Amino acid sequence: MPSDIEIAQQAQMKKITEIAASLGLPADVVEQYGHYKAKLDMASLSTAQQNEIFSRPDGKLILVTAISPTPAGEGKTTTTVGLGDALNRIGKQAMICLREPCMGPVFGSKGGAAGGGYAQVVPMEDINLHFTGDFSAIAFAHNLLSSMIDNHIHQGNALGIDPSQVSWKRVMELNDRALRQVVIGLGGKANGQTREDGFDIVVASEVMAIFCLAENLNDLKQRLGNIVIGYSFEGQPITARDLKADGAMTVLLKNALKPNLVQTLEHTPAFIHGGPFANIAHGCNSVISTRLALKLAEYVVTEAGFGADLGAEKFIDIKCRKTGLRPDACVIVATIRALKYHGGVDVKDCSQENLVALKAGLVNLEKHVENITQHYGLHCIVSINQFTTDTEAEFAVVSECMASLGVKVVLAEHWASGGAGAERLANEVVKQIEANTSKLKYVYDDTDTLWEKMRKVATKIYGAADIAASRKIKTQIEKLQADGYGHYPICIAKTQSSFASDPTLSGAPTGHIVTIQQVRLCAGAEFIVMICDDMVTMPGLPKDPCATRIDIDADGKVVGIF
Amino acid sequence: MPSDIEIAQQAQMKKITEIAASLGLPADVVEQYGHYKAKLDMASLSTAQQNEIFSRPDGKLILVTAISPTPAGEGKTTTTVGLGDALNRIGKQAMICLREPCMGPVFGSKGGAAGGGYAQVVPMEDINLHFTGDFSAIAFAHNLLSSMIDNHIHQGNALGIDPSQVSWKRVMELNDRALRQVVIGLGGKANGQTREDGFDIVVASEVMAIFCLAENLNDLKQRLGNIVIGYSFEGQPITARDLKADGAMTVLLKNALKPNLVQTLEHTPAFIHGGPFANIAHGCNSVISTRLALKLAEYVVTEAGFGADLGAEKFIDIKCRKTGLRPDACVIVATIRALKYHGGVDVKDCSQENLVALKAGLVNLEKHVENITQHYGLHCIVSINQFTTDTEAEFAVVSECMASLGVKVVLAEHWASGGAGAERLANEVVKQIEANTSKLKYVYDDTDTLWEKMRKVATKIYGAADIAASRKIKTQIEKLQADGYGHYPICIAKTQSSFASDPTLSGAPTGHIVTIQQVRLCAGAEFIVMICDDMVTMPGLPKDPCATRIDIDADGKVVGIF
């Protein structure tokens, strides 16, 4: 089979104006970015046209999530794409909503993030590179605020900002470990106040989270203004609004906030908009694009980052809680290979039949299913991304186990066959939605204390015995509670590789303690980030980064992105 | 009169597809970025179509330059726009080529850079903000190389890069003085090697200069590969190619390299592409866009940054020397107000008639005229941007003075009246081009030593008595000469406010000494930067930055960019 980029480059794409027209959108709305990408400017419609669209009943929302990620690969994005294509093939009108890939990991070790095989969004290389510039705009807005903080201090510091209490760092859109911890403002008075600082990757920026949670431009501006950048010498919080940065930051994000429209290989319309990390942030595409998709399509397939303990939990406890959005069905993606990995098999041996390891590894899937059905209240379907090395006996083991929980398992072959390979999955999803058995629940209540919220997620979702924190962190949490932030949801940053905060604990560990190492107030995003163990918010490049293989060939074609 | 942004927002723009069609370009070439911006993908044409276009004779090239900038304002970009519009009005087929504005200064104190009054390029706010993302791509390519350097050192340093001899810094697309001098890699082994570093503003990046000098994608890749990032412990130069970064950097710039097409308020087609600083870099838009414009229009009006001592000198000694491009005429922009400022009048008094100061300040214009005619060999026309406070007596003084040098002076009113206000200028330019008296000369020869090149520019163009440098700098220059870089042109970074390197010396100082403070090898751009006095390559924000006034209004319209 050809490589992902070969398949993508050979695709016969439709003009993006055609894709927009297939959604019933007038041409004026379509701001083209080249022939195959567009931003949709709904504000260019008349009030009557806007009212017509936004008063329609919502389509059905399908959340695609997964078991805990392993090096053996799962395929959440390919399933989202394949399911969208399959729904269209079986006569439904569907579209998909994804996050934008971050360029940093594309040049590191992760490669692209636009699906794979015959279940991809295209133009693949554009989506993986600058796309429509949203992340650059977000990085610029973030760093403008950073610069205005240091400038304010340098120009007399009228607000009395304590340089040692500035928590607003800087960001870069790439993997750069040397920027994690830096000292800035060296070289004398003309270069400002010397202080410690650091860089996060842009997808970890609070601006990214705000961007993805904002309902509209005014809400965006309000939230940006609410960002707390640190504290004054008197201990008062200093906001972006105090620095008069909110207006300029909003202007920088004005175009970015319009949803990006592209297509799958089979011409299913796809919004790819916003891309917060699923650990340090909430891991879902923008609320604006999800809402619009629900007005334009009968079925909207979306995904949330990493496994169902991270992405799906935040999708529900943050995105749904704050917006009223409700998934009508949930698909949980697994592979036989990955389940064997969770059962203790080395990644290089995952292609061999191993029923014992498979049975052992199934606990990971079982725990995610339990979380989705019991704690999130959603009906779920398990989709197994088929590999040629999977055996019938192995599939039977998975089916049997799930049947005992009342959960249906479907084999999906969209990677090799496109939408046709996911028709069984599509039919099952439609059946479940029509049965209408999902009743969304949250893991915690708004009125729970921050500590209690963290404890509920850790014990219910992660299977932990309890949570722990140092005296210093506990005091910080108590201060946030006392300062009136107790009603915020929490956004937990922990490893995606395990239910526990130790990435080496595969399967479904229990009895572990989750330790909170850092707490961050995100007053603009309106959540409290709880960082567990040594979560890195700025990745490094590997020994042999993808960047050394990404190139143009003699014809000027891009090679080496996978 | 309404403000610049009000005029721009009220403009009745044509669709960019229409503007492209007016240049005879097929629709396939036009990659739209919204309705009013596009990139032109000439590679999408058939070989026959490409041959047809690129075998046409070149149009006429008009260089717009200026006296030494003052706070009283000159209006080089408005003249470029007004002249382009006026040429079309008098029945010629004209287009313009400009640099892209850098966002940093837009949020600092400079404001926008898309012309002004009724001589603007539009959509003004898009051009001043992210535009088509070129600068983000350039910043990313630059910083990817930075990250790969530190990663290489961290991962075993097979090339033996000396961390204390890495000269490749990082860049940001904004004004941020606190990043000028930093220490990176703090926090222990996992965060890489601790070392000194610093950030330049993106327009000072060598990648920006390379981007603007590259003839095509392959040339771009070669030049990126040639970048010298520093030296090994053995004193050997380390290149981007050694780090295998050149391919990925080229891929990041692939789309950016396509020229950006927009329009003036009067629908004159405009390429706005690339934007290197006119001090630390060479200050001209991309070679690719200038070449293409010359194939698409009879007359192409372009500008070079700052005064004729900086922008025009580099336009000729770097861009023309390296590409064979030749200006057919040169317009030098001045205002009566600015000339009075050069004569010693405070900026707040520049609106009052003052013939004595005007006569004193005329020396600045005279020296620039001498440089253009005698040292660059170009015929020049002086264009006076009219202010309502200018008097007839003042204009007469300027005309008389210039007449004695055989130079024509034209009053231009495009700021208030659009292209109609620059028709006299347009007619004069056409007359001069038809007379064909320009014979381009370079200020120095390729075979001159680097020191001699610097001395020739300083003594001939700046009126200096001589140049000077410390022992250390002299040794560096000698090493570059010995290492085989002596045939490169030089790119001088000095203040734009004076012929001297002291910004307070207005008029036309003579007898001064120009001191070289820093030397930088740009082996990709193929020039040697000579930094004189304390040139800042990362600006700071002012006490009251524009960013605090840039905002969206209740209707979501951008306000506060001027």
Chai-1 contact restraints between the chains, C-beta under 6 A:
chainA,res_idxA,chainB,res_idxB,connection_type,confidence,min_distance_angstrom,max_distance_angstrom,comment,restraint_id
A,E31,B,G34,contact,1.0,0.0,6.0,A-B,restraint_1
A,Q32,B,Q32,contact,1.0,0.0,6.0,A-B,restraint_2
A,Y33,B,Y33,contact,1.0,0.0,6.0,A-B,restraint_3
A,G34,B,E31,contact,1.0,0.0,6.0,A-B,restraint_4
A,H130,B,G133,contact,1.0,0.0,6.0,A-B,restraint_5
A,H130,B,A137,contact,1.0,0.0,6.0,A-B,restraint_6
A,G133,B,H130,contact,1.0,0.0,6.0,A-B,restraint_7
A,G133,B,G133,contact,1.0,0.0,6.0,A-B,restraint_8
A,S136,B,S136,contact,1.0,0.0,6.0,A-B,restraint_9
A,A137,B,H130,contact,1.0,0.0,6.0,A-B,restraint_10
A,N143,B,L174,contact,1.0,0.0,6.0,A-B,restraint_11
A,L144,B,L174,contact,1.0,0.0,6.0,A-B,restraint_12
A,S147,B,L174,contact,1.0,0.0,6.0,A-B,restraint_13
A,S147,B,D176,contact,1.0,0.0,6.0,A-B,restraint_14
A,D150,B,A178,contact,1.0,0.0,6.0,A-B,restraint_15
A,N151,B,L541,contact,1.0,0.0,6.0,A-B,restraint_16
A,Q155,B,K543,contact,1.0,0.0,6.0,A-B,restraint_17
A,L174,B,N143,contact,1.0,0.0,6.0,A-B,restraint_18
A,L174,B,L144,contact,1.0,0.0,6.0,A-B,restraint_19
A,L174,B,S147,contact,1.0,0.0,6.0,A-B,restraint_20
A,D176,B,S147,contact,1.0,0.0,6.0,A-B,restraint_21
A,R177,B,N191,contact,1.0,0.0,6.0,A-B,restraint_22
A,R177,B,G192,contact,1.0,0.0,6.0,A-B,restraint_23
A,A178,B,D150,contact,1.0,0.0,6.0,A-B,restraint_24
A,A178,B,I184,contact,1.0,0.0,6.0,A-B,restraint_25
A,A178,B,G185,contact,1.0,0.0,6.0,A-B,restraint_26
A,A178,B,G192,contact,1.0,0.0,6.0,A-B,restraint_27
A,L179,B,I184,contact,1.0,0.0,6.0,A-B,restraint_28
A,R180,B,G187,contact,1.0,0.0,6.0,A-B,restraint_29
A,R180,B,N191,contact,1.0,0.0,6.0,A-B,restraint_30
A,Q181,B,L186,contact,1.0,0.0,6.0,A-B,restraint_31
A,Q181,B,G187,contact,1.0,0.0,6.0,A-B,restraint_32
A,Q181,B,N191,contact,1.0,0.0,6.0,A-B,restraint_33
A,V182,B,V182,contact,1.0,0.0,6.0,A-B,restraint_34
A,V182,B,I184,contact,1.0,0.0,6.0,A-B,restraint_35
A,V183,B,V183,contact,1.0,0.0,6.0,A-B,restraint_36
A,I184,B,A178,contact,1.0,0.0,6.0,A-B,restraint_37
A,I184,B,L179,contact,1.0,0.0,6.0,A-B,restraint_38
A,I184,B,V182,contact,1.0,0.0,6.0,A-B,restraint_39
A,G185,B,A178,contact,1.0,0.0,6.0,A-B,restraint_40
A,L186,B,Q181,contact,1.0,0.0,6.0,A-B,restraint_41
A,G187,B,R180,contact,1.0,0.0,6.0,A-B,restraint_42
A,G187,B,Q181,contact,1.0,0.0,6.0,A-B,restraint_43
A,N191,B,R177,contact,1.0,0.0,6.0,A-B,restraint_44
A,N191,B,R180,contact,1.0,0.0,6.0,A-B,restraint_45
A,N191,B,Q181,contact,1.0,0.0,6.0,A-B,restraint_46
A,G192,B,R177,contact,1.0,0.0,6.0,A-B,restraint_47
A,G192,B,A178,contact,1.0,0.0,6.0,A-B,restraint_48
A,L217,B,G556,contact,1.0,0.0,6.0,A-B,restraint_49
A,K244,B,T548,contact,1.0,0.0,6.0,A-B,restraint_50
A,G247,B,I550,contact,1.0,0.0,6.0,A-B,restraint_51
A,G247,B,D551,contact,1.0,0.0,6.0,A-B,restraint_52
A,A248,B,A547,contact,1.0,0.0,6.0,A-B,restraint_53
A,A248,B,I550,contact,1.0,0.0,6.0,A-B,restraint_54
A,T250,B,I552,contact,1.0,0.0,6.0,A-B,restraint_55
A,V251,B,I550,contact,1.0,0.0,6.0,A-B,restraint_56
A,V251,B,I552,contact,1.0,0.0,6.0,A-B,restraint_57
A,V251,B,V558,contact,1.0,0.0,6.0,A-B,restraint_58
A,L541,B,N151,contact,1.0,0.0,6.0,A-B,restraint_59
A,K543,B,Q155,contact,1.0,0.0,6.0,A-B,restraint_60
A,A547,B,A248,contact,1.0,0.0,6.0,A-B,restraint_61
A,T548,B,K244,contact,1.0,0.0,6.0,A-B,restraint_62
A,I550,B,G247,contact,1.0,0.0,6.0,A-B,restraint_63
A,I550,B,A248,contact,1.0,0.0,6.0,A-B,restraint_64
A,I550,B,V251,contact,1.0,0.0,6.0,A-B,restraint_65
A,D551,B,G247,contact,1.0,0.0,6.0,A-B,restraint_66
A,I552,B,T250,contact,1.0,0.0,6.0,A-B,restraint_67
A,I552,B,V251,contact,1.0,0.0,6.0,A-B,restraint_68
A,G556,B,L217,contact,1.0,0.0,6.0,A-B,restraint_69
A,V558,B,V251,contact,1.0,0.0,6.0,A-B,restraint_70
